[in-house]
Amino acid sequence: MQTTLIESIAREVAECTACPLCESATRAVPGEGPADAAVMLIGEAPGAAEDRSGRPFVGASGRLLDALLQRAGLDRSQVFIANVVKHRPPENRDPTPAEIRMCQHFLMRQIAAIQPRVIVPLGRHAAKFWLPDIQISRQHGHVHHVDGRVVIPMLHPAAALYQPKNRPLMEADFENLGVHIRNGVRSAP
Ligand code: URA
């Protein structure tokens, strides 16, 4: 039942022409993972490698994300990985507010279907979706409760690729994420 819902959302994403991004993109990137995943990781938008493969976080950021997940005691196969925007913006520019608005119902429906225990936005742009005033440099790794959901925003893996000094911070945050998950994160008030 859940799987069918996730699959039908993915089919709708693949056919979506609501915004111009579908014209420049090669493939839609709906997201992937178990339909009952306890943890959902959410990036901003697909990059070049994702656009070619139709899968989220498969480029350099994705390889780092896999290593970070291991720090949390998680394997990629256990988590659902998606993006706020499902088609690649040209030249990796930021998606516009209108593009985000037109795409966000897919992510909302994925979350409603999966009902994850923890949502992990990756980077400021994804985190702003739940925490509009977030200062990611200060609040990464903190546990937030938003609309009945546990949200733990992280720095985007690309931040560690461009600035190696961020990598130990991210490793520590993912290790803490593993502790929260194993201890059972306090459910939202
Ligand atoms: N960066 C993102 O935000 N999402 C991806 O899928 C890949 C890189």
Backbone and ligand atoms as CSV (ligand in chain L), in Angstrom:
chain,resi,resn,atom,element,x,y,z
A,1,MET,N,N,0.849,-1.213,0.000
A,1,MET,CA,C,0.000,0.000,0.000
A,1,MET,C,C,0.875,1.249,0.000
A,2,GLN,N,N,1.778,1.324,1.059
A,2,GLN,CA,C,2.706,2.456,1.114
A,2,GLN,C,C,3.594,2.499,-0.117
A,3,THR,N,N,4.121,1.310,-0.487
A,3,THR,CA,C,5.028,1.246,-1.624
A,3,THR,C,C,4.329,1.764,-2.869
A,4,THR,N,N,3.082,1.376,-3.034
A,4,THR,CA,C,2.332,1.803,-4.199
A,4,THR,C,C,2.202,3.321,-4.232
A,5,LEU,N,N,1.953,3.902,-3.055
A,5,LEU,CA,C,1.809,5.353,-2.990
A,5,LEU,C,C,3.122,6.040,-3.375
A,6,ILE,N,N,4.224,5.574,-2.816
A,6,ILE,CA,C,5.537,6.157,-3.141
A,6,ILE,C,C,5.828,5.994,-4.629
A,7,GLU,N,N,5.491,4.822,-5.164
A,7,GLU,CA,C,5.734,4.594,-6.596
A,7,GLU,C,C,4.847,5.485,-7.460
A,8,SER,N,N,3.617,5.689,-7.013
A,8,SER,CA,C,2.741,6.517,-7.861
A,8,SER,C,C,3.158,7.989,-7.786
A,9,ILE,N,N,3.683,8.426,-6.626
A,9,ILE,CA,C,4.225,9.796,-6.561
A,9,ILE,C,C,5.424,9.905,-7.514
A,10,ALA,N,N,6.280,8.877,-7.524
A,10,ALA,CA,C,7.462,8.901,-8.404
A,10,ALA,C,C,7.034,8.981,-9.874
A,11,ARG,N,N,5.975,8.274,-10.213
A,11,ARG,CA,C,5.495,8.333,-11.613
A,11,ARG,C,C,4.992,9.724,-11.942
A,12,GLU,N,N,4.271,10.331,-10.984
A,12,GLU,CA,C,3.782,11.707,-11.215
A,12,GLU,C,C,4.937,12.678,-11.373
A,13,VAL,N,N,5.977,12.496,-10.546
A,13,VAL,CA,C,7.161,13.369,-10.638
A,13,VAL,C,C,7.757,13.255,-12.040
A,14,ALA,N,N,7.870,12.010,-12.522
A,14,ALA,CA,C,8.495,11.781,-13.834
A,14,ALA,C,C,7.703,12.458,-14.956
A,15,GLU,N,N,6.409,12.598,-14.752
A,15,GLU,CA,C,5.563,13.181,-15.805
A,15,GLU,C,C,5.297,14.664,-15.597
A,16,CYS,N,N,5.816,15.228,-14.514
A,16,CYS,CA,C,5.449,16.604,-14.155
A,16,CYS,C,C,6.036,17.628,-15.131
A,17,THR,N,N,5.190,18.551,-15.578
A,17,THR,CA,C,5.647,19.643,-16.446
A,17,THR,C,C,5.187,20.986,-15.864
A,18,ALA,N,N,4.996,21.026,-14.544
A,18,ALA,CA,C,4.416,22.228,-13.927
A,18,ALA,C,C,5.368,23.428,-13.958
A,19,CYS,N,N,6.665,23.185,-13.981
A,19,CYS,CA,C,7.604,24.320,-14.019
A,19,CYS,C,C,8.631,24.070,-15.114
A,20,PRO,N,N,9.383,25.100,-15.500
A,20,PRO,CA,C,10.276,24.962,-16.663
A,20,PRO,C,C,11.466,24.028,-16.437
A,21,LEU,N,N,11.719,23.619,-15.188
A,21,LEU,CA,C,12.914,22.797,-14.941
A,21,LEU,C,C,12.868,21.474,-15.712
A,22,CYS,N,N,11.645,20.976,-15.977
A,22,CYS,CA,C,11.554,19.684,-16.682
A,22,CYS,C,C,12.089,19.810,-18.107
A,23,GLU,N,N,12.120,21.035,-18.648
A,23,GLU,CA,C,12.588,21.209,-20.026
A,23,GLU,C,C,14.101,21.110,-20.130
A,24,SER,N,N,14.801,21.633,-19.119
A,24,SER,CA,C,16.267,21.601,-19.180
A,24,SER,C,C,16.842,20.334,-18.548
A,25,ALA,N,N,16.087,19.678,-17.691
A,25,ALA,CA,C,16.607,18.492,-17.003
A,25,ALA,C,C,16.588,17.275,-17.929
A,26,THR,N,N,17.482,16.322,-17.656
A,26,THR,CA,C,17.505,15.071,-18.422
A,26,THR,C,C,16.472,14.101,-17.867
A,27,ARG,N,N,16.514,13.917,-16.527
A,27,ARG,CA,C,15.587,12.983,-15.880
A,27,ARG,C,C,15.088,13.592,-14.591
A,28,ALA,N,N,13.906,13.212,-14.190
A,28,ALA,CA,C,13.403,13.590,-12.866
A,28,ALA,C,C,14.104,12.722,-11.821
A,29,VAL,N,N,14.229,13.283,-10.610
A,29,VAL,CA,C,14.857,12.549,-9.505
A,29,VAL,C,C,13.861,12.532,-8.344
A,30,PRO,N,N,12.943,11.559,-8.332
A,30,PRO,CA,C,11.872,11.583,-7.322
A,30,PRO,C,C,12.355,11.309,-5.913
A,31,GLY,N,N,13.429,10.524,-5.790
A,31,GLY,CA,C,13.880,10.093,-4.464
A,31,GLY,C,C,13.782,8.583,-4.390
A,32,GLU,N,N,14.461,7.999,-3.396
A,32,GLU,CA,C,14.448,6.530,-3.301
A,32,GLU,C,C,14.712,6.076,-1.877
A,33,GLY,N,N,14.250,4.881,-1.597
A,33,GLY,CA,C,14.469,4.290,-0.280
A,33,GLY,C,C,13.242,3.519,0.146
A,34,PRO,N,N,13.313,2.885,1.329
A,34,PRO,CA,C,12.172,2.092,1.806
A,34,PRO,C,C,10.952,2.980,2.065
A,35,ALA,N,N,9.776,2.466,1.738
A,35,ALA,CA,C,8.540,3.235,1.902
A,35,ALA,C,C,8.163,3.405,3.370
A,36,ASP,N,N,8.868,2.673,4.274
A,36,ASP,CA,C,8.597,2.824,5.708
A,36,ASP,C,C,9.858,3.255,6.458
A,37,ALA,N,N,10.738,3.997,5.771
A,37,ALA,CA,C,12.012,4.393,6.380
A,37,ALA,C,C,11.778,5.230,7.641
A,38,ALA,N,N,12.579,4.993,8.675
A,38,ALA,CA,C,12.481,5.798,9.901
A,38,ALA,C,C,13.148,7.153,9.729
A,39,VAL,N,N,14.066,7.234,8.768
A,39,VAL,CA,C,14.832,8.469,8.570
A,39,VAL,C,C,14.699,8.903,7.116
A,40,MET,N,N,14.366,10.184,6.922
A,40,MET,CA,C,14.327,10.762,5.574
A,40,MET,C,C,15.374,11.849,5.486
A,41,LEU,N,N,16.231,11.782,4.475
A,41,LEU,CA,C,17.209,12.848,4.235
A,41,LEU,C,C,16.748,13.646,3.031
A,42,ILE,N,N,16.785,14.970,3.182
A,42,ILE,CA,C,16.233,15.820,2.117
A,42,ILE,C,C,17.282,16.831,1.667
A,43,GLY,N,N,17.682,16.733,0.404
A,43,GLY,CA,C,18.578,17.727,-0.186
A,43,GLY,C,C,17.787,18.837,-0.852
A,44,GLU,N,N,18.520,19.711,-1.535
A,44,GLU,CA,C,17.856,20.861,-2.156
A,44,GLU,C,C,17.306,20.505,-3.537
A,45,ALA,N,N,18.191,20.056,-4.422
A,45,ALA,CA,C,17.800,19.769,-5.803
A,45,ALA,C,C,18.870,18.874,-6.415
A,46,PRO,N,N,18.499,18.089,-7.437
A,46,PRO,CA,C,19.495,17.213,-8.060
A,46,PRO,C,C,20.609,18.016,-8.726
A,47,GLY,N,N,21.823,17.440,-8.733
A,47,GLY,CA,C,22.936,18.006,-9.497
A,47,GLY,C,C,23.107,17.225,-10.790
A,48,ALA,N,N,24.286,17.381,-11.415
A,48,ALA,CA,C,24.510,16.786,-12.742
A,48,ALA,C,C,24.456,15.256,-12.701
A,49,ALA,N,N,25.117,14.645,-11.715
A,49,ALA,CA,C,25.166,13.172,-11.661
A,49,ALA,C,C,23.768,12.613,-11.406
A,50,GLU,N,N,23.007,13.304,-10.589
A,50,GLU,CA,C,21.648,12.856,-10.256
A,50,GLU,C,C,20.737,13.005,-11.479
A,51,ASP,N,N,20.938,14.100,-12.216
A,51,ASP,CA,C,20.150,14.368,-13.425
A,51,ASP,C,C,20.380,13.271,-14.469
A,52,ARG,N,N,21.625,12.783,-14.550
A,52,ARG,CA,C,21.939,11.720,-15.523
A,52,ARG,C,C,21.355,10.377,-15.098
A,53,SER,N,N,21.385,10.121,-13.777
A,53,SER,CA,C,21.017,8.768,-13.306
A,53,SER,C,C,19.560,8.662,-12.863
A,54,GLY,N,N,18.943,9.808,-12.523
A,54,GLY,CA,C,17.578,9.767,-11.974
A,54,GLY,C,C,17.546,9.367,-10.507
A,55,ARG,N,N,18.758,9.351,-9.850
A,55,ARG,CA,C,18.820,8.944,-8.434
A,55,ARG,C,C,19.433,10.069,-7.596
A,56,PRO,N,N,18.955,10.230,-6.345
A,56,PRO,CA,C,19.464,11.336,-5.512
A,56,PRO,C,C,20.845,11.032,-4.934
A,57,PHE,N,N,21.626,12.068,-4.782
A,57,PHE,CA,C,22.921,11.987,-4.084
A,57,PHE,C,C,23.773,10.809,-4.556
A,58,VAL,N,N,24.113,10.819,-5.845
A,58,VAL,CA,C,24.995,9.774,-6.371
A,58,VAL,C,C,26.345,10.333,-6.835
A,59,GLY,N,N,26.517,11.670,-6.790
A,59,GLY,CA,C,27.791,12.274,-7.174
A,59,GLY,C,C,28.732,12.349,-5.976
A,60,ALA,N,N,29.630,13.324,-6.018
A,60,ALA,CA,C,30.634,13.456,-4.952
A,60,ALA,C,C,29.960,13.674,-3.598
A,61,SER,N,N,28.919,14.519,-3.563
A,61,SER,CA,C,28.204,14.748,-2.292
A,61,SER,C,C,27.581,13.456,-1.781
A,62,GLY,N,N,27.093,12.643,-2.713
A,62,GLY,CA,C,26.448,11.387,-2.337
A,62,GLY,C,C,27.435,10.403,-1.735
A,63,ARG,N,N,28.659,10.372,-2.294
A,63,ARG,CA,C,29.658,9.448,-1.736
A,63,ARG,C,C,30.008,9.865,-0.312
A,64,LEU,N,N,30.102,11.173,-0.097
A,64,LEU,CA,C,30.368,11.636,1.273
A,64,LEU,C,C,29.167,11.331,2.178
A,65,LEU,N,N,27.970,11.522,1.636
A,65,LEU,CA,C,26.769,11.232,2.437
A,65,LEU,C,C,26.758,9.762,2.878
A,66,ASP,N,N,27.148,8.860,1.985
A,66,ASP,CA,C,27.195,7.436,2.357
A,66,ASP,C,C,28.131,7.219,3.543
A,67,ALA,N,N,29.287,7.904,3.506
A,67,ALA,CA,C,30.265,7.746,4.600
A,67,ALA,C,C,29.700,8.342,5.893
A,68,LEU,N,N,28.990,9.466,5.774
A,68,LEU,CA,C,28.406,10.097,6.972
A,68,LEU,C,C,27.311,9.208,7.564
A,69,LEU,N,N,26.523,8.600,6.694
A,69,LEU,CA,C,25.466,7.698,7.189
A,69,LEU,C,C,26.073,6.560,7.999
A,70,GLN,N,N,27.216,6.074,7.548
A,70,GLN,CA,C,27.878,4.997,8.311
A,70,GLN,C,C,28.220,5.460,9.711
A,71,ARG,N,N,28.605,6.745,9.843
A,71,ARG,CA,C,28.904,7.294,11.185
A,71,ARG,C,C,27.670,7.216,12.084
A,72,ALA,N,N,26.487,7.315,11.461
A,72,ALA,CA,C,25.239,7.228,12.235
A,72,ALA,C,C,24.806,5.776,12.415
A,73,GLY,N,N,25.610,4.847,11.879
A,73,GLY,CA,C,25.241,3.427,11.974
A,73,GLY,C,C,24.155,3.057,10.975
A,74,LEU,N,N,24.041,3.866,9.910
A,74,LEU,CA,C,22.991,3.638,8.917
A,74,LEU,C,C,23.606,3.311,7.561
A,75,ASP,N,N,22.882,2.519,6.796
A,75,ASP,CA,C,23.264,2.269,5.421
A,75,ASP,C,C,22.261,3.000,4.528
A,76,ARG,N,N,22.738,3.435,3.365
A,76,ARG,CA,C,21.840,4.140,2.434
A,76,ARG,C,C,20.548,3.357,2.176
A,77,SER,N,N,20.637,2.038,2.168
A,77,SER,CA,C,19.454,1.213,1.857
A,77,SER,C,C,18.378,1.322,2.940
A,78,GLN,N,N,18.732,1.875,4.114
A,78,GLN,CA,C,17.758,1.958,5.219
A,78,GLN,C,C,17.018,3.292,5.258
A,79,VAL,N,N,17.493,4.287,4.503
A,79,VAL,CA,C,16.903,5.626,4.618
A,79,VAL,C,C,16.247,6.018,3.297
A,80,PHE,N,N,15.295,6.943,3.380
A,80,PHE,CA,C,14.696,7.479,2.154
A,80,PHE,C,C,15.399,8.801,1.870
A,81,ILE,N,N,15.900,8.950,0.647
A,81,ILE,CA,C,16.633,10.167,0.265
A,81,ILE,C,C,15.850,10.861,-0.843
A,82,ALA,N,N,15.581,12.146,-0.639
A,82,ALA,CA,C,14.825,12.907,-1.639
A,82,ALA,C,C,15.365,14.335,-1.677
A,83,ASN,N,N,14.785,15.134,-2.528
A,83,ASN,CA,C,15.129,16.548,-2.632
A,83,ASN,C,C,13.858,17.378,-2.568
A,84,VAL,N,N,14.019,18.650,-2.209
A,84,VAL,CA,C,12.868,19.559,-2.202
A,84,VAL,C,C,12.360,19.725,-3.639
A,85,VAL,N,N,13.284,19.896,-4.584
A,85,VAL,CA,C,12.931,20.080,-5.998
A,85,VAL,C,C,13.384,18.835,-6.759
A,86,LYS,N,N,12.545,18.350,-7.647
A,86,LYS,CA,C,12.772,17.030,-8.243
A,86,LYS,C,C,13.452,17.044,-9.616
A,87,HIS,N,N,13.620,18.222,-10.222
A,87,HIS,CA,C,14.382,18.319,-11.468
A,87,HIS,C,C,15.578,19.240,-11.236
A,88,ARG,N,N,16.681,18.983,-11.955
A,88,ARG,CA,C,17.896,19.785,-11.759
A,88,ARG,C,C,17.720,21.204,-12.308
A,89,PRO,N,N,18.015,22.219,-11.497
A,89,PRO,CA,C,18.042,23.580,-12.041
A,89,PRO,C,C,19.277,23.741,-12.935
A,90,PRO,N,N,19.154,24.457,-14.066
A,90,PRO,CA,C,20.282,24.596,-14.976
A,90,PRO,C,C,21.502,25.156,-14.249
A,91,GLU,N,N,22.682,24.651,-14.586
A,91,GLU,CA,C,23.959,25.100,-13.997
A,91,GLU,C,C,23.944,25.036,-12.474
A,92,ASN,N,N,23.099,24.185,-11.933
A,92,ASN,CA,C,23.010,24.035,-10.466
A,92,ASN,C,C,22.648,25.324,-9.739
A,93,ARG,N,N,21.959,26.232,-10.436
A,93,ARG,CA,C,21.521,27.447,-9.731
A,93,ARG,C,C,20.512,27.055,-8.653
A,94,ASP,N,N,20.272,27.992,-7.686
A,94,ASP,CA,C,19.263,27.726,-6.664
A,94,ASP,C,C,17.883,27.658,-7.329
A,95,PRO,N,N,17.030,26.735,-6.897
A,95,PRO,CA,C,15.652,26.770,-7.411
A,95,PRO,C,C,14.966,28.064,-6.989
A,96,THR,N,N,14.102,28.587,-7.834
A,96,THR,CA,C,13.395,29.817,-7.489
A,96,THR,C,C,12.283,29.492,-6.485
A,97,PRO,N,N,11.806,30.507,-5.745
A,97,PRO,CA,C,10.677,30.267,-4.836
A,97,PRO,C,C,9.476,29.681,-5.573
A,98,ALA,N,N,9.235,30.107,-6.806
A,98,ALA,CA,C,8.077,29.577,-7.564
A,98,ALA,C,C,8.294,28.100,-7.884
A,99,GLU,N,N,9.520,27.723,-8.263
A,99,GLU,CA,C,9.798,26.311,-8.571
A,99,GLU,C,C,9.612,25.461,-7.315
A,100,ILE,N,N,10.089,25.977,-6.184
A,100,ILE,CA,C,9.931,25.233,-4.923
A,100,ILE,C,C,8.446,25.075,-4.606
A,101,ARG,N,N,7.698,26.162,-4.783
A,101,ARG,CA,C,6.255,26.119,-4.477
A,101,ARG,C,C,5.541,25.070,-5.327
A,102,MET,N,N,5.920,25.018,-6.595
A,102,MET,CA,C,5.215,24.086,-7.495
A,102,MET,C,C,5.607,22.631,-7.247
A,103,CYS,N,N,6.781,22.431,-6.670
A,103,CYS,CA,C,7.286,21.056,-6.475
A,103,CYS,C,C,7.005,20.515,-5.078
A,104,GLN,N,N,6.782,21.402,-4.111
A,104,GLN,CA,C,6.836,20.957,-2.715
A,104,GLN,C,C,5.743,19.949,-2.343
A,105,HIS,N,N,4.643,19.938,-3.104
A,105,HIS,CA,C,3.584,18.983,-2.745
A,105,HIS,C,C,4.064,17.547,-2.885
A,106,PHE,N,N,5.037,17.303,-3.813
A,106,PHE,CA,C,5.556,15.932,-3.943
A,106,PHE,C,C,6.264,15.510,-2.654
A,107,LEU,N,N,7.122,16.401,-2.141
A,107,LEU,CA,C,7.857,16.071,-0.916
A,107,LEU,C,C,6.897,15.898,0.264
A,108,MET,N,N,5.910,16.798,0.350
A,108,MET,CA,C,4.937,16.695,1.454
A,108,MET,C,C,4.196,15.356,1.402
A,109,ARG,N,N,3.852,14.940,0.197
A,109,ARG,CA,C,3.133,13.671,0.055
A,109,ARG,C,C,4.048,12.481,0.342
A,110,GLN,N,N,5.324,12.597,-0.031
A,110,GLN,CA,C,6.269,11.516,0.305
A,110,GLN,C,C,6.400,11.383,1.821
A,111,ILE,N,N,6.498,12.530,2.502
A,111,ILE,CA,C,6.633,12.493,3.969
A,111,ILE,C,C,5.362,11.912,4.594
A,112,ALA,N,N,4.225,12.328,4.088
A,112,ALA,CA,C,2.944,11.822,4.636
A,112,ALA,C,C,2.827,10.313,4.435
A,113,ALA,N,N,3.347,9.806,3.317
A,113,ALA,CA,C,3.260,8.362,3.041
A,113,ALA,C,C,4.251,7.578,3.902
A,114,ILE,N,N,5.449,8.124,4.059
A,114,ILE,CA,C,6.520,7.382,4.753
A,114,ILE,C,C,6.403,7.512,6.266
A,115,GLN,N,N,5.954,8.684,6.732
A,115,GLN,CA,C,5.840,8.943,8.180
A,115,GLN,C,C,7.168,8.655,8.893
A,116,PRO,N,N,8.254,9.319,8.484
A,116,PRO,CA,C,9.552,9.033,9.109
A,116,PRO,C,C,9.587,9.508,10.554
A,117,ARG,N,N,10.402,8.858,11.384
A,117,ARG,CA,C,10.576,9.333,12.759
A,117,ARG,C,C,11.415,10.593,12.786
A,118,VAL,N,N,12.340,10.701,11.843
A,118,VAL,CA,C,13.254,11.851,11.815
A,118,VAL,C,C,13.409,12.352,10.384
A,119,ILE,N,N,13.330,13.677,10.219
A,119,ILE,CA,C,13.618,14.301,8.932
A,119,ILE,C,C,14.960,15.013,9.059
A,120,VAL,N,N,15.848,14.751,8.110
A,120,VAL,CA,C,17.186,15.364,8.147
A,120,VAL,C,C,17.364,16.220,6.886
A,121,PRO,N,N,17.073,17.531,6.987
A,121,PRO,CA,C,17.334,18.396,5.836
A,121,PRO,C,C,18.844,18.600,5.703
A,122,LEU,N,N,19.331,18.548,4.469
A,122,LEU,CA,C,20.767,18.701,4.219
A,122,LEU,C,C,21.015,20.081,3.616
A,123,GLY,N,N,21.602,20.971,4.414
A,123,GLY,CA,C,21.908,22.316,3.928
A,123,GLY,C,C,20.813,23.313,4.246
A,124,ARG,N,N,21.208,24.577,4.148
A,124,ARG,CA,C,20.317,25.674,4.556
A,124,ARG,C,C,19.036,25.719,3.728
A,125,HIS,N,N,19.183,25.498,2.412
A,125,HIS,CA,C,18.001,25.655,1.554
A,125,HIS,C,C,16.934,24.620,1.889
A,126,ALA,N,N,17.358,23.382,2.134
A,126,ALA,CA,C,16.386,22.357,2.522
A,126,ALA,C,C,15.868,22.634,3.928
A,127,ALA,N,N,16.756,23.043,4.833
A,127,ALA,CA,C,16.346,23.270,6.228
A,127,ALA,C,C,15.308,24.395,6.327
A,128,LYS,N,N,15.444,25.398,5.437
A,128,LYS,CA,C,14.509,26.545,5.488
A,128,LYS,C,C,13.066,26.124,5.245
A,129,PHE,N,N,12.922,24.972,4.627
A,129,PHE,CA,C,11.590,24.438,4.360
A,129,PHE,C,C,10.831,24.216,5.670
A,130,TRP,N,N,11.531,23.783,6.718
A,130,TRP,CA,C,10.901,23.550,8.034
A,130,TRP,C,C,11.210,24.673,9.012
A,131,LEU,N,N,12.388,25.291,8.845
A,131,LEU,CA,C,12.881,26.280,9.813
A,131,LEU,C,C,13.293,27.528,9.029
A,132,PRO,N,N,12.315,28.385,8.689
A,132,PRO,CA,C,12.587,29.487,7.767
A,132,PRO,C,C,13.697,30.436,8.253
A,133,ASP,N,N,13.868,30.548,9.578
A,133,ASP,CA,C,14.864,31.500,10.087
A,133,ASP,C,C,16.169,30.833,10.511
A,134,ILE,N,N,16.369,29.608,10.075
A,134,ILE,CA,C,17.529,28.864,10.588
A,134,ILE,C,C,18.863,29.511,10.188
A,135,GLN,N,N,19.797,29.479,11.128
A,135,GLN,CA,C,21.187,29.821,10.823
A,135,GLN,C,C,21.925,28.485,10.874
A,136,ILE,N,N,22.077,27.890,9.713
A,136,ILE,CA,C,22.556,26.508,9.666
A,136,ILE,C,C,23.953,26.379,10.270
A,137,SER,N,N,24.768,27.440,10.157
A,137,SER,CA,C,26.141,27.331,10.685
A,137,SER,C,C,26.128,27.182,12.207
A,138,ARG,N,N,25.038,27.650,12.848
A,138,ARG,CA,C,24.957,27.545,14.311
A,138,ARG,C,C,24.031,26.439,14.781
A,139,GLN,N,N,23.080,26.063,13.940
A,139,GLN,CA,C,22.032,25.149,14.435
A,139,GLN,C,C,22.098,23.750,13.812
A,140,HIS,N,N,23.149,23.498,13.009
A,140,HIS,CA,C,23.241,22.150,12.424
A,140,HIS,C,C,23.387,21.119,13.544
A,141,GLY,N,N,22.723,20.000,13.343
A,141,GLY,CA,C,22.812,18.914,14.323
A,141,GLY,C,C,21.861,19.056,15.501
A,142,HIS,N,N,21.175,20.213,15.632
A,142,HIS,CA,C,20.245,20.392,16.754
A,142,HIS,C,C,18.911,19.690,16.454
A,143,VAL,N,N,18.269,19.216,17.513
A,143,VAL,CA,C,16.961,18.576,17.347
A,143,VAL,C,C,15.867,19.648,17.425
A,144,HIS,N,N,15.027,19.728,16.401
A,144,HIS,CA,C,13.893,20.667,16.376
A,144,HIS,C,C,12.602,19.861,16.287
A,145,HIS,N,N,11.533,20.451,16.798
A,145,HIS,CA,C,10.207,19.845,16.640
A,145,HIS,C,C,9.355,20.809,15.830
A,146,VAL,N,N,8.933,20.372,14.661
A,146,VAL,CA,C,8.189,21.248,13.755
A,146,VAL,C,C,6.934,20.520,13.287
A,147,ASP,N,N,5.773,21.122,13.568
A,147,ASP,CA,C,4.501,20.540,13.111
A,147,ASP,C,C,4.423,19.048,13.429
A,148,GLY,N,N,4.794,18.705,14.647
A,148,GLY,CA,C,4.672,17.316,15.066
A,148,GLY,C,C,5.760,16.394,14.527
A,149,ARG,N,N,6.792,16.972,13.912
A,149,ARG,CA,C,7.855,16.115,13.363
A,149,ARG,C,C,9.203,16.487,13.981
A,150,VAL,N,N,10.068,15.478,14.105
A,150,VAL,CA,C,11.435,15.725,14.574
A,150,VAL,C,C,12.293,16.059,13.356
A,151,VAL,N,N,12.932,17.221,13.402
A,151,VAL,CA,C,13.739,17.688,12.276
A,151,VAL,C,C,15.149,17.973,12.788
A,152,ILE,N,N,16.145,17.315,12.207
A,152,ILE,CA,C,17.541,17.540,12.616
A,152,ILE,C,C,18.314,18.009,11.378
A,153,PRO,N,N,18.456,19.327,11.226
A,153,PRO,CA,C,19.124,19.837,10.023
A,153,PRO,C,C,20.636,19.621,10.099
A,154,MET,N,N,21.218,19.345,8.975
A,154,MET,CA,C,22.668,19.130,8.880
A,154,MET,C,C,23.258,20.089,7.852
A,155,LEU,N,N,24.562,20.316,7.933
A,155,LEU,CA,C,25.246,20.999,6.838
A,155,LEU,C,C,25.112,20.131,5.587
A,156,HIS,N,N,25.103,20.774,4.417
A,156,HIS,CA,C,25.042,20.002,3.171
A,156,HIS,C,C,26.404,19.319,2.959
A,157,PRO,N,N,26.407,18.041,2.506
A,157,PRO,CA,C,27.700,17.379,2.283
A,157,PRO,C,C,28.651,18.207,1.412
A,158,ALA,N,N,28.117,18.975,0.461
A,158,ALA,CA,C,28.993,19.783,-0.389
A,158,ALA,C,C,29.799,20.782,0.448
A,159,ALA,N,N,29.261,21.177,1.605
A,159,ALA,CA,C,29.970,22.138,2.464
A,159,ALA,C,C,31.284,21.536,2.962
A,160,ALA,N,N,31.321,20.215,3.118
A,160,ALA,CA,C,32.569,19.575,3.552
A,160,ALA,C,C,33.501,19.340,2.362
A,161,LEU,N,N,32.916,19.231,1.156
A,161,LEU,CA,C,33.783,19.063,-0.017
A,161,LEU,C,C,34.509,20.367,-0.325
A,162,TYR,N,N,33.804,21.501,-0.164
A,162,TYR,CA,C,34.433,22.798,-0.449
A,162,TYR,C,C,35.280,23.288,0.712
A,163,GLN,N,N,34.888,22.961,1.920
A,163,GLN,CA,C,35.562,23.451,3.129
A,163,GLN,C,C,35.862,22.247,4.016
A,164,PRO,N,N,37.014,21.605,3.835
A,164,PRO,CA,C,37.311,20.378,4.597
A,164,PRO,C,C,37.179,20.541,6.110
A,165,LYS,N,N,37.299,21.782,6.613
A,165,LYS,CA,C,37.168,21.954,8.070
A,165,LYS,C,C,35.745,21.611,8.545
A,166,ASN,N,N,34.793,21.594,7.628
A,166,ASN,CA,C,33.417,21.237,8.019
A,166,ASN,C,C,33.223,19.736,8.226
A,167,ARG,N,N,34.151,18.946,7.697
A,167,ARG,CA,C,33.920,17.497,7.736
A,167,ARG,C,C,33.835,16.943,9.168
A,168,PRO,N,N,34.761,17.315,10.070
A,168,PRO,CA,C,34.629,16.787,11.439
A,168,PRO,C,C,33.310,17.194,12.100
A,169,LEU,N,N,32.819,18.411,11.791
A,169,LEU,CA,C,31.525,18.844,12.355
A,169,LEU,C,C,30.419,17.917,11.870
A,170,MET,N,N,30.479,17.622,10.573
A,170,MET,CA,C,29.419,16.779,10.005
A,170,MET,C,C,29.511,15.358,10.543
A,171,GLU,N,N,30.741,14.877,10.706
A,171,GLU,CA,C,30.889,13.516,11.252
A,171,GLU,C,C,30.315,13.454,12.664
A,172,ALA,N,N,30.592,14.489,13.450
A,172,ALA,CA,C,30.071,14.506,14.831
A,172,ALA,C,C,28.541,14.577,14.813
A,173,ASP,N,N,27.985,15.408,13.912
A,173,ASP,CA,C,26.520,15.528,13.837
A,173,ASP,C,C,25.876,14.193,13.462
A,174,PHE,N,N,26.476,13.480,12.516
A,174,PHE,CA,C,25.884,12.203,12.104
A,174,PHE,C,C,26.060,11.148,13.204
A,175,GLU,N,N,27.180,11.215,13.924
A,175,GLU,CA,C,27.318,10.276,15.054
A,175,GLU,C,C,26.206,10.543,16.079
A,176,ASN,N,N,25.939,11.822,16.344
A,176,ASN,CA,C,24.847,12.173,17.273
A,176,ASN,C,C,23.491,11.737,16.731
A,177,LEU,N,N,23.319,11.867,15.420
A,177,LEU,CA,C,22.062,11.413,14.813
A,177,LEU,C,C,21.855,9.930,15.122
A,178,GLY,N,N,22.937,9.155,14.995
A,178,GLY,CA,C,22.852,7.722,15.308
A,178,GLY,C,C,22.446,7.503,16.759
A,179,VAL,N,N,22.992,8.318,17.668
A,179,VAL,CA,C,22.646,8.185,19.096
A,179,VAL,C,C,21.166,8.505,19.287
A,180,HIS,N,N,20.692,9.612,18.676
A,180,HIS,CA,C,19.270,9.987,18.802
A,180,HIS,C,C,18.374,8.851,18.321
A,181,ILE,N,N,18.753,8.267,17.190
A,181,ILE,CA,C,17.895,7.220,16.612
A,181,ILE,C,C,17.886,5.994,17.519
A,182,ARG,N,N,19.079,5.617,17.983
A,182,ARG,CA,C,19.144,4.409,18.838
A,182,ARG,C,C,18.421,4.624,20.167
A,183,ASN,N,N,18.482,5.871,20.694
A,183,ASN,CA,C,17.811,6.152,21.976
A,183,ASN,C,C,16.329,6.414,21.797
A,184,GLY,N,N,15.885,6.527,20.533
A,184,GLY,CA,C,14.487,6.869,20.282
A,184,GLY,C,C,14.335,8.371,20.500
A,185,VAL,N,N,14.404,9.132,19.403
A,185,VAL,CA,C,14.301,10.590,19.526
A,185,VAL,C,C,12.976,10.928,20.199
A,186,ARG,N,N,13.042,11.904,21.091
A,186,ARG,CA,C,11.813,12.308,21.790
A,186,ARG,C,C,10.799,12.745,20.740
A,187,SER,N,N,9.608,12.176,20.809
A,187,SER,CA,C,8.657,12.558,19.766
A,187,SER,C,C,8.198,13.996,19.997
A,188,ALA,N,N,7.757,14.611,18.937
A,188,ALA,CA,C,7.448,16.037,18.971
A,188,ALA,C,C,6.330,16.327,19.961
A,189,PRO,N,N,6.430,17.459,20.717
A,189,PRO,CA,C,5.385,17.771,21.673
A,189,PRO,C,C,4.090,18.167,20.960
L,1,URA,N1,N,22.792,17.903,-3.822
L,1,URA,C1,C,21.499,17.875,-3.439
L,1,URA,O1,O,21.012,18.754,-2.730
L,1,URA,N2,N,20.764,16.850,-3.884
L,1,URA,C2,C,21.243,15.852,-4.627
L,1,URA,O2,O,20.498,14.930,-4.962
L,1,URA,C3,C,22.603,15.903,-4.980
L,1,URA,C4,C,23.360,16.929,-4.579
